[in-house]
């Protein structure tokens, strides 16, 4: 019998540790590239190429999971982290061999893209192993809230670490630290005790075929809308951040970027902690969260258009994005729980793979489009971003199948991996 609590701590600790290293490396790499080249197109390319190679893996995720049934998820997770560590180790050698800064920037993009490809396998099995840890609905909620909490911890510590290393050490120290986090994370996953049976979370089945078809379409529209929101919501604090600072030439993104990232991540951590401790926040309406996220974005755009003082716009930017991050942290854990509940075990990886593939392709095209708009006028990019967020949120609210997932779940057990 699986002991939930030890597995719970190993799972969330491993997730947090790996995120600290990978996000610190990604964030420091983006600032390093921008510092050398002054070109935010390269920064956008960095974030795009981290995601794009994952499309093939996500699209065939159901097939991949089926073909690897004989290998335990925790073994695959360890293997992925070991390969990531090896790839990063090669970049340490290249740091000393390649003296041309621009060339090393390209190497960083290639390395980040390769690690991103490996992470796509990792992500599939991080999702799949939940079936062998959680045995009921309450445990599923705890894992998804803890996942959000672990992610927030990773996002808080990573910019602090990035700032410290970026300011006082050579860049290769960051790479070495990331290698150590992958090794630690991989072995923590490997030490998880998996159940021999796979828990399947199934929503209410007492509906006729017409209702099933109707609800199935609504489920997909809801999942895809929310998935695209996840794909673009971080734009203002990632590839959009250098573009934002074009509006405030007296402030340096290299300096302020660290502080803002720490602020935004701390707010996300606060939201995750409150959701973990306050039971009412575990069942808050996703529709309300989406509506408030859209409203905050609309207020931000109005400020950019009508307020002329840079310092006020900067303050509004920090407040609005902080509010969005708070709401998004509450949203993400609820969405992950719902995604497990809306699709059975045969269809979960299919919907997960398709939604991730669509998210990556569409959000990548959106980022390219927003970057292009920023070359014309930065404000156009953020207006377009806000309009997209409002449209996607409205679609998700309309097709929110809340009646499905607010009903108690039936939990079935099927034989699976040992």
C-alpha positions as CSV (number, residue, x, y, z in Angstrom):
1,X,0.0,0.0,0.0
2,X,1.3,3.4,-0.9
3,X,2.0,5.8,1.9
4,X,0.7,9.1,0.7
5,X,2.5,11.6,3.0
6,X,6.1,10.6,2.3
7,X,5.4,10.4,-1.5
8,X,3.6,13.8,-1.3
9,X,6.7,15.4,0.2
10,X,9.1,13.7,-2.2
11,X,7.0,14.7,-5.2
12,X,6.6,18.4,-4.3
13,X,10.2,18.8,-3.0
14,X,11.6,17.3,-6.2
15,X,9.4,19.5,-8.3
16,X,10.4,22.6,-6.4
17,X,14.1,21.9,-6.5
18,X,14.2,21.2,-10.2
19,X,12.2,24.4,-10.9
20,X,14.6,26.5,-8.8
21,X,17.5,25.4,-10.9
22,X,15.8,25.4,-14.3
23,X,14.0,28.7,-13.9
24,X,17.1,30.4,-12.5
25,X,19.1,29.2,-15.5
26,X,16.4,30.3,-17.9
27,X,15.9,33.7,-16.4
28,X,19.7,34.4,-16.0
29,X,20.2,33.2,-19.6
30,X,17.6,35.6,-21.0
31,X,19.2,38.6,-19.2
32,X,22.6,37.4,-20.2
33,X,21.6,37.3,-23.8
34,X,19.9,40.6,-23.7
35,X,22.9,42.2,-21.9
36,X,25.3,41.0,-24.6
37,X,23.1,41.7,-27.7
38,X,20.5,44.2,-26.6
39,X,18.1,42.3,-28.9
40,X,14.8,41.2,-27.4
41,X,14.1,39.1,-30.5
42,X,16.8,36.8,-29.2
43,X,15.1,36.7,-25.8
44,X,11.8,35.8,-27.4
45,X,13.6,33.2,-29.5
46,X,15.0,31.7,-26.3
47,X,11.6,31.3,-24.7
48,X,10.1,30.0,-28.0
49,X,12.8,27.4,-28.6
50,X,12.5,26.1,-25.1
51,X,8.9,25.1,-25.9
52,X,8.8,24.3,-29.7
53,X,10.8,21.0,-29.6
54,X,8.3,19.7,-27.1
55,X,5.4,19.7,-29.6
56,X,6.2,16.3,-31.0
57,X,6.5,14.7,-27.6
58,X,3.2,16.2,-26.3
59,X,1.4,15.3,-29.5
60,X,2.4,11.7,-29.2
61,X,2.2,11.6,-25.3
62,X,-0.6,9.0,-25.2
63,X,1.5,6.7,-27.5
64,X,4.6,7.4,-25.5
65,X,2.9,6.5,-22.2
66,X,1.4,3.3,-23.7
67,X,4.8,2.2,-25.1
68,X,6.6,2.7,-21.8
69,X,4.2,0.9,-19.5
70,X,6.8,-1.7,-18.5
71,X,9.1,1.1,-17.2
72,X,8.1,2.8,-13.9
73,X,7.4,6.5,-14.1
74,X,9.9,7.3,-11.4
75,X,12.7,5.5,-13.4
76,X,11.9,7.6,-16.5
77,X,11.9,10.8,-14.4
78,X,15.3,9.9,-13.0
79,X,16.6,9.2,-16.5
80,X,15.3,12.5,-17.8
81,X,17.0,14.5,-15.1
82,X,20.3,12.6,-15.6
83,X,20.2,13.5,-19.4
84,X,19.4,17.1,-18.5
85,X,22.4,17.2,-16.2
86,X,24.7,15.8,-18.9
87,X,23.5,18.4,-21.5
88,X,24.1,21.2,-19.1
89,X,27.6,19.8,-18.2
90,X,28.6,20.1,-21.8
91,X,27.6,23.8,-21.8
92,X,30.0,24.4,-18.9
93,X,32.9,23.1,-21.1
94,X,31.7,25.3,-24.0
95,X,31.7,28.3,-21.6
96,X,35.5,28.1,-21.3
97,X,36.1,27.1,-25.0
98,X,33.9,29.7,-26.8
99,X,35.1,33.3,-26.1
100,X,32.7,35.0,-28.5
101,X,29.8,36.3,-26.4
102,X,27.3,36.2,-29.3
103,X,28.2,32.6,-30.2
104,X,27.9,31.5,-26.6
105,X,24.4,33.2,-26.5
106,X,23.4,30.9,-29.5
107,X,24.8,27.9,-27.6
108,X,22.7,28.9,-24.6
109,X,19.6,28.9,-26.8
110,X,20.4,25.5,-28.2
111,X,21.1,24.0,-24.7
112,X,17.9,25.5,-23.3
113,X,16.0,24.1,-26.3
114,X,17.5,20.7,-25.8
115,X,16.7,20.7,-22.0
116,X,13.2,21.9,-22.9
117,X,12.7,18.9,-25.1
118,X,13.8,16.6,-22.3
119,X,11.4,18.4,-19.9
120,X,8.5,17.6,-22.2
121,X,9.0,13.9,-21.4
122,X,9.5,14.8,-17.8
123,X,6.2,16.7,-17.7
124,X,4.2,13.8,-19.1
125,X,5.4,11.4,-16.4
126,X,5.1,14.0,-13.6
127,X,1.4,14.0,-14.6
128,X,1.2,10.3,-15.0
129,X,2.8,9.4,-11.6
130,X,0.0,11.3,-9.9
131,X,-2.3,8.3,-10.7
132,X,0.0,6.1,-8.6
133,X,0.2,8.5,-5.6
134,X,-3.3,10.0,-5.2
135,X,-6.0,7.5,-4.2
136,X,-9.0,9.8,-3.8
137,X,-10.3,13.2,-4.7
138,X,-8.9,15.0,-1.6
139,X,-5.4,13.7,-2.2
140,X,-5.7,14.8,-5.9
141,X,-6.5,18.3,-4.8
142,X,-3.7,18.3,-2.3
143,X,-1.2,17.3,-4.9
144,X,-2.3,19.9,-7.4
145,X,-2.3,22.7,-4.8
146,X,1.1,21.5,-3.6
147,X,2.3,21.5,-7.2
148,X,1.3,25.1,-7.5
149,X,3.0,25.8,-4.2
150,X,6.2,24.0,-5.3
151,X,6.1,26.0,-8.5
152,X,5.7,29.2,-6.7
153,X,8.6,28.4,-4.3
154,X,10.8,27.6,-7.4
155,X,9.8,30.9,-9.0
156,X,10.6,32.9,-5.8
157,X,14.0,31.4,-5.1
158,X,15.2,31.2,-8.7
159,X,15.3,35.0,-9.4
160,X,17.1,35.6,-6.1
161,X,19.6,33.0,-7.0
162,X,19.9,34.4,-10.5
163,X,20.5,37.9,-9.1
164,X,23.2,36.6,-6.7
165,X,25.0,34.5,-9.2
166,X,24.6,37.0,-12.0
167,X,26.1,39.8,-9.9
168,X,28.9,38.1,-8.0
169,X,29.9,35.0,-10.0
170,X,30.6,33.8,-13.5
171,X,27.6,32.4,-15.4
172,X,28.9,28.8,-15.4
173,X,28.2,28.7,-11.6
174,X,24.6,28.9,-12.5
175,X,24.9,26.0,-14.9
176,X,26.6,23.9,-12.2
177,X,23.9,24.7,-9.7
178,X,21.3,23.7,-12.2
179,X,23.0,20.3,-12.7
180,X,23.0,19.7,-9.0
181,X,19.2,20.5,-8.8
182,X,18.5,18.0,-11.6
183,X,20.5,15.2,-9.8
184,X,18.7,15.8,-6.5
185,X,15.3,16.0,-8.2
186,X,15.8,12.8,-10.2
187,X,16.7,10.7,-7.2
188,X,13.8,12.1,-5.1
189,X,11.4,11.0,-7.8
190,X,13.1,7.6,-7.9
191,X,12.5,7.1,-4.2
192,X,8.8,7.6,-4.5
193,X,6.9,4.4,-3.6
194,X,4.4,3.9,-6.4
195,X,1.1,2.0,-5.9
196,X,0.6,-1.1,-8.0
197,X,-2.8,0.1,-9.0
198,X,-3.7,3.1,-11.1
199,X,-6.4,5.4,-9.6
200,X,-8.9,6.7,-12.2
201,X,-10.9,9.8,-11.4
202,X,-14.2,9.8,-13.3
203,X,-16.8,12.4,-13.2
204,X,-20.5,11.6,-12.9
205,X,-21.5,9.0,-15.6
206,X,-25.3,9.1,-15.2
207,X,-25.9,11.1,-18.4
208,X,-27.3,10.1,-21.8
209,X,-25.3,10.0,-25.0
210,X,-26.5,13.5,-26.2
211,X,-25.5,15.0,-22.9
212,X,-22.1,13.2,-23.1
213,X,-21.5,14.7,-26.6
214,X,-22.6,18.2,-25.4
215,X,-20.4,18.0,-22.3
216,X,-17.5,16.5,-24.2
217,X,-17.4,19.5,-26.6
218,X,-17.7,21.9,-23.7
219,X,-14.9,20.2,-21.8
220,X,-12.6,20.5,-24.8
221,X,-13.4,24.2,-25.4
222,X,-12.8,24.9,-21.7
223,X,-9.6,22.9,-21.6
224,X,-8.2,24.6,-24.7
225,X,-9.1,28.1,-23.6
226,X,-7.5,27.7,-20.2
227,X,-4.5,26.0,-21.7
228,X,-3.9,29.0,-24.0
229,X,-4.3,31.4,-21.1
230,X,-1.5,29.5,-19.3
231,X,0.5,29.9,-22.5
232,X,0.3,33.7,-22.6
233,X,-0.3,34.8,-19.0
234,X,3.4,35.0,-18.1
235,X,4.2,37.1,-21.2
236,X,4.5,40.5,-19.3
237,X,7.1,39.0,-16.9
238,X,9.1,36.9,-19.4
239,X,9.7,37.8,-23.0
240,X,7.6,40.9,-22.6
241,X,9.6,42.4,-19.8
242,X,12.4,43.9,-21.9
243,X,9.7,45.3,-24.2
244,X,7.9,46.8,-21.2
245,X,11.1,48.6,-20.1
246,X,11.3,50.3,-23.5
247,X,8.6,52.5,-22.1
248,X,10.8,53.4,-19.1
249,X,14.2,54.2,-20.6
250,X,15.5,55.6,-17.3
251,X,15.1,52.2,-15.6
252,X,17.3,49.2,-16.5
253,X,15.7,45.8,-17.1
254,X,18.9,44.1,-16.1
255,X,18.6,45.6,-12.6
256,X,14.8,45.9,-12.2
257,X,14.1,42.5,-13.8
258,X,15.4,40.6,-10.8
259,X,13.4,42.7,-8.3
260,X,10.2,42.4,-10.3
261,X,10.5,38.7,-10.8
262,X,11.0,38.3,-7.0
263,X,7.9,40.4,-6.3
264,X,5.7,38.5,-8.8
265,X,6.9,35.1,-7.6
266,X,6.5,36.0,-3.9
267,X,2.9,37.0,-4.6
268,X,2.3,33.7,-6.4
269,X,3.8,31.9,-3.4
270,X,1.5,33.8,-1.0
271,X,-1.5,32.7,-3.1
272,X,-0.4,29.1,-3.0
273,X,0.2,29.1,0.7
274,X,-3.2,30.7,1.4
275,X,-4.9,28.1,-0.9
276,X,-3.0,25.3,1.0
277,X,-4.2,26.6,4.4
278,X,-7.6,28.2,3.7
279,X,-10.1,25.5,2.7
280,X,-12.5,28.0,1.0
281,X,-9.8,28.9,-1.6
282,X,-9.6,25.2,-2.6
283,X,-13.1,25.5,-4.1
284,X,-13.2,29.0,-5.4
285,X,-14.8,29.5,-8.8
286,X,-12.5,29.3,-11.8
287,X,-14.9,31.7,-13.6
288,X,-14.4,34.4,-11.0
289,X,-10.7,34.1,-11.1
290,X,-10.6,34.4,-14.9
291,X,-13.0,37.4,-14.8
292,X,-10.7,39.2,-12.3
293,X,-7.6,38.4,-14.3
294,X,-9.2,39.9,-17.4
295,X,-10.4,43.0,-15.5
296,X,-7.0,43.6,-14.1
297,X,-5.4,43.4,-17.5
298,X,-8.0,45.9,-18.9
299,X,-7.2,48.4,-16.1
300,X,-3.5,48.1,-16.9
301,X,-4.0,48.9,-20.6
302,X,-6.1,51.9,-19.6
303,X,-3.2,53.1,-17.4
304,X,-0.7,52.7,-20.3
305,X,-3.0,54.7,-22.6
306,X,-4.0,57.6,-20.4
307,X,-1.3,57.9,-17.7
308,X,1.7,59.8,-19.0
309,X,4.0,59.6,-16.0
310,X,6.5,56.7,-16.2
311,X,6.8,56.1,-12.5
312,X,3.0,55.8,-12.1
313,X,2.8,53.4,-15.0
314,X,5.6,51.3,-13.6
315,X,3.9,51.1,-10.2
316,X,0.6,50.2,-11.9
317,X,2.4,47.5,-13.9
318,X,3.9,46.0,-10.7
319,X,0.5,46.0,-8.9
320,X,-1.5,44.6,-11.9
321,X,0.9,41.8,-12.7
322,X,1.2,41.0,-9.0
323,X,-2.6,40.7,-8.8
324,X,-2.7,38.6,-12.0
325,X,0.0,36.3,-10.6
326,X,-2.0,35.9,-7.3
327,X,-5.1,35.0,-9.2
328,X,-3.2,32.7,-11.6
329,X,-1.7,30.7,-8.8
330,X,-5.2,30.0,-7.4
331,X,-6.4,29.2,-10.9
332,X,-3.7,26.8,-12.0
333,X,-4.1,24.2,-9.2
334,X,-7.9,24.2,-9.7
335,X,-7.5,23.8,-13.4
336,X,-5.1,20.8,-13.0
337,X,-7.6,19.1,-10.7
338,X,-10.4,19.7,-13.2
339,X,-8.3,18.4,-16.1
340,X,-7.9,15.0,-14.3
341,X,-11.6,14.9,-13.6
342,X,-13.0,15.8,-17.0
343,X,-11.2,13.0,-18.9
344,X,-10.8,9.3,-17.9
345,X,-7.4,7.6,-17.9
346,X,-7.7,6.5,-21.5
347,X,-8.3,10.0,-22.7
348,X,-6.3,12.1,-20.2
349,X,-2.9,11.9,-21.9
350,X,-4.7,12.4,-25.3
351,X,-6.3,15.7,-24.2
352,X,-3.2,16.7,-22.3
353,X,-1.0,16.1,-25.4
354,X,-3.3,17.8,-27.8
355,X,-4.0,20.8,-25.5
356,X,-0.2,21.3,-24.8
357,X,0.6,21.0,-28.5
358,X,-2.0,23.6,-29.4
359,X,-0.9,25.8,-26.5
360,X,2.8,25.7,-27.6
361,X,2.1,26.4,-31.3
362,X,-0.5,29.1,-30.7
363,X,1.2,30.8,-27.8
364,X,4.5,30.8,-29.8
365,X,2.8,32.5,-32.7
366,X,1.2,34.9,-30.3
367,X,4.6,35.8,-28.8
368,X,6.1,36.3,-32.2
369,X,3.1,38.5,-33.1
370,X,3.4,40.5,-29.9
371,X,7.2,40.9,-30.4
372,X,6.5,42.2,-33.9
373,X,4.0,44.7,-32.5
374,X,6.5,45.8,-29.9
375,X,8.9,46.8,-32.7
376,X,6.2,49.2,-34.0
377,X,5.0,50.4,-30.6
378,X,5.4,48.6,-27.3
379,X,1.9,49.7,-26.2
380,X,0.4,47.9,-29.1
381,X,1.8,44.6,-27.9
382,X,0.3,44.9,-24.4
383,X,-3.1,46.0,-25.8
384,X,-3.2,43.0,-28.0
385,X,-2.1,40.8,-25.1
386,X,-4.9,42.1,-22.9
387,X,-7.5,41.7,-25.7
388,X,-6.4,38.0,-26.1
389,X,-6.6,37.4,-22.4
390,X,-10.1,38.8,-22.2
391,X,-11.3,36.8,-25.2
392,X,-9.8,33.5,-23.9
393,X,-11.2,34.1,-20.4
394,X,-14.6,34.8,-21.8
395,X,-14.6,31.6,-23.8
396,X,-13.4,29.6,-20.8
397,X,-16.2,31.1,-18.6
398,X,-18.9,30.4,-21.1
399,X,-17.8,26.7,-21.6
400,X,-16.9,26.1,-17.9
401,X,-18.3,22.7,-17.1
402,X,-18.6,23.5,-13.4
403,X,-21.6,21.2,-12.9
404,X,-19.4,18.3,-13.9
405,X,-16.6,18.7,-11.5
406,X,-18.4,20.1,-8.5
407,X,-20.1,16.8,-8.1
408,X,-18.4,14.1,-6.1
409,X,-16.1,11.9,-8.1
410,X,-16.2,8.2,-8.3
411,X,-12.9,6.6,-7.9
412,X,-12.1,3.4,-9.6
413,X,-8.9,1.3,-9.4
414,X,-7.5,-0.6,-12.4
415,X,-4.4,-2.7,-12.4
416,X,-1.4,-0.9,-13.8
417,X,2.3,-0.7,-13.1
418,X,3.9,-2.2,-10.1
